[in-house]
Amino acid sequence: MGWLASDDLSRLFRMMTPAFAPPVPPLFDGVLVLGTFPPRVSSAIATWASTRQLSVTYEPVARVDRDLARAQLPALIILGADSASGDLGNEIHALKGDSRLQTVPLVVAGTLPSAERWFELGADEVLSDTLADEELLARLTAALRRSVRDVQVNPSTRLPGAEAIAEAISERLRQDEPFGACYADLDHFKEFNDRYGYAKGDDVIRTVAELLAGVVEQAAGPRGFVGHIGGDDFLFLVPLASVASVCDLLVQRADEILPPRYSPHDRQAGYFFGKDRRGRLDRVPLMTLSIGVVTNERRKFTHAAQVSELATEMKTYAKALPGSVWAMDRRSDGESANPPEEKHQ
């Protein structure tokens, strides 16, 4: 069977991708195609992308530039299994371990006598050149449909949602791994949103998501996890030994990145007049970050809901404190006397 050279493949994608397409949501307008493919598969991908009016970013090497992928947040990532260079197993593992990219469906395509290995490695779809053209197109469409569906809860951040959070907690409980579950919430976000509009509010949510994901990844690598519960509520997991350093850095960085979101007048004053949740006009402070932390150091949890419930309690406690702060539960099972540990910046 013949193969398309990388220059020919790039030219094919440029020809098949429309020069002009109607505006579409930015999270769903692109496909990242990496590596080399049999001609039939390449043609199917290009035809499908053109029909769907999706832009295609193509690189001939099956190696993911994760910074580029995070910036583009493609609807799909398609890897060529026949690529001569690179370890696709490591690429798949890295993608599925990345909090910001793990929800992007990953399609492996090529001359594949068996799909089992690729599914075991973490691929969401496997396309063999033995499939009929109609089935290739149908499988790509189904993968795109999953991409849209999976991010409907948190389209701004592409972080995993509630079910993935529960599974990540359950996995650590099954492995009896010492960890901290940290519930992060923005204080006074609703009032900011009311004053400055939902577009700037969404931008704040995305910025906080990037902050959490970046700090957790740097500190914990693949053992870290960041999920988006919804709105301005996030939950992240880090190894027990990293809890203090991660939370200290997050509250410090929050106080650096949140004030510039306000107008110079509001920022200088340190507040603005707005309506509280009861509709009463009052001084509204600038946004801060509160983090409630629970660990399994002194407690024995049997399911994820217990962790979530206690993390929510600690988050509520932290929000009652002034400024950006994190508070960690120090009680053992059956204890309620010890106050939480407080850390202020």
C-alpha positions, 0 to 999 in steps of 0.5 A: 500500500502506498503512503502520502509524504508529509508535504502531500498530506499537508497539501491535502488537508489545506485543499480539503479544509474550507478557506472560509467557515461560519463562526463556530464555538472556539472549543470545537473548531479544530482538529489536531492531526499528528503523524502519517496515515494510509492514503484512505485514512488521510483522505477520510479525515480531510473530507470529514473535516471539510464537511464539518467545517473544521480547521485542521492543524497537521504535523507529520510527527506523532508527538503532541506539543501539549502547550499548543494543544492546550492553547487550541483546545481541539475538538479531537486529536488524531494520532497516526499509529504508523508513524516511524518516530516516537513512542505513541504509548507514552504520548497517549499516557501523557495526554490522558494524564493532562487535566486540561487535555484528558477530556479531548477524544483521542483517535488512533488511526493507521494500518491496525490489525487489532484495536485492542492494544490502543484501547488499553493504552487509552485511545477513545477511538481506533480507525483501521484502514480496513474499515469502509469509508462510510464507517471511517466517517461515522466513527469520526463524527461519533468521536466529535459528538462525544467531544461536544457532549463531554464538555457541555458542563464546563465548556470554558475550561475543558476540565473534567466534571463531577463524574471524573472527580468522583472516579479520581477520588475513588481511585486514590481510595482504592490504592490507599494513596495518601492525598489531599482533596482541595475544594477551591472557590472564588469569593465575591465572584457573583458580584463581579459577574454582575458588575463586569458581565458574563464574558469577563466572568468567564475569562476569570473562570478560565484564568483560575482553571489555568492557574490551578492546572498549572500549579498542580501539574508542576507540583504533582505531575501525573499524580495530580488532578484538577476538576471543574465542579461548575461555576467558580467551584473546582476540586483538585487532588494532590499527594499529601506531601504537596498539599501545603506548598500547592495551597500556599502558592495558589492563594499567593498567585490568586492575590496577584492575578485577580485584582487586575481584573477590576477597573483601576478605580475599583482596584484602588478602592479595594471594593465597589458598591454592588448588590449582595445575594439578598439584593441589598446595596453594600460594599463588595470586596475584590475577589479572593480564593478560598480552599478547603482541604481534607486528607486521608492522613487521619481519616478512613474514607470508604467512598468519594462522597465522604471526601466531597462532603467534608471538602465542602464543609472545609471550603465553607469554613475557609470562605468565612475567613477574610482574604485568600486562604486555605483551611485544612481539616485536622480532625480524626474520625469521630473528633470535632474538637480540633479546629482546622489549620488555617493558612493566610497569605 
